[in-house]
């Protein structure tokens, strides 16, 4: 594993959630997922009730996470691209995930697990005056 890949893994381990991206019926989508890193592979836990895992299984996906909104003065974003595979997690992996949410969009959480072996890894950082203290402003 390259130094950049090690750095990306280290950053990913700092946050518990990210977003998996692929396409479903020729349309792109993003879905939230909990992640852990095991032996250089990203293991995801997501809600199976939406069926997103069917679109991901055997397909190339991107998984990204960041520390945006954390209040840190240095922001970073990592992305792992590789083929996803639905898996049955080991007992040790389940312990790493910890408890899941009770409900997703009002429906009982139904966990499904996928493993991504990263083929491409990117890290981006933002430095300088980021104006993080400014309140969010939205125009109507």
N, C-alpha and C positions, 0 to 999 in steps of 0.2 A: 504494500500500500504506500502511495506517495505521501510526502509531507502535507500536501494540500488536502488529500483525502483524510489523513489523520486529523488535521485541523477541522475539517468539516464535521467529522464524527464527534469530535470533542465539543464543538458548538451545538450540534444536534442534541447531545446528551444534557444540555443546559435547560431545554424546554420540553414539556411533555406532549405537546400537540403540534400538528402541522396540517398540510392539505395535500391530498393525492389528486393528481390531474390525469385524465385520459379522455377518450371520447366514447360516447354511447349513442348508438344509432346515428353515427356521423356527426354528432354535435359534441363540442367540448364540455366538460364539467369538472368541478372541484368538489371534493368532499373532505370534511374534517376527519382526522384519524389520530389516535393515540399511537405513539411509537416507542420502541426500545431498540437498542443496538446490540446485536449478539454476533460475535465473531465476524465483525465487519459488514454484516448484513442488517438491513433495516427491517424490523418486523412491525407490522401495523395491526391495530385493532380498530375496527370500525363497525358501525351498525349494519347488520345484514338485511334488515327489513326494507331497505331501499333497493337492494339488488345491485348496487354499484360494484360489488366485488365480482359479479359475473362479467362485467365489462372489463375489469382489470385483470382477471385471471388469464394468464398466458399472453397478455399484451404488454407493450412497453408503456410504462407510466412515468410520471415525474412526481416526486415527493419533495415538498418544500416546507421549511420551517424558518422562523425568524424570531428576533427578540423585539419586534416593533411593539410599542405600547408598554414596554417594561420599565421605562423611565431611565434606562441606561443612556449614557452620553455617547456611546459608540454603538451604532446599530449594525446588525449583520443579518444576512440571509443565506441559507444553504439550499441547494437543490441536488437531489439524487435522481438519476434517470437509469432505469433498468427494467427488466421483465419481472412482473409480479406473478406470484404463485400462491394460491390459497393453500394454507397449511394448517395442521393441527399443532398448536404450540406445546412445547414441553412444560412440565411442571415448573421448572426454573424460569422459563419465559413468562408463564402466567403470574408467578410471584413478582417478576419485574414490573409487569403492567399494573399490579394492584387492582383495587376494585374499580369496576366500570360505573358509568352513570346508571341511574335507575330507569330513566325515560329519555327518549329521543323524540322530539316533536310530539310529546304526549303518548307515545307508544313505548311499551316495555322494551328496554334495550336488549338486542339480540346480537351478541358479539360474533364477529367473523374475523379471521386472522389471515394476513398475507405476508409473504416474505419478498423483499426486493434485494437482489444482488446488484449493487450499483455498478453501472458500466461507465457512467459519466458523472462527475461530481463538480459542482461549482460553489464558490464562496464569494459573496460580495459584502463589502463593508462601506458604511457611510461615516465620514469624518468631517469635522468642522462644525460651524454653527448650524445646528439642526432645528433651533427654535422649538425645543420640546416643551417649554413651559407655556407656550401659547395655547389657549383654549381652542378646541375645535370650533371652526366657524363654517357654517353651511349657508349658502345662498338659496333662496326659494325661487 
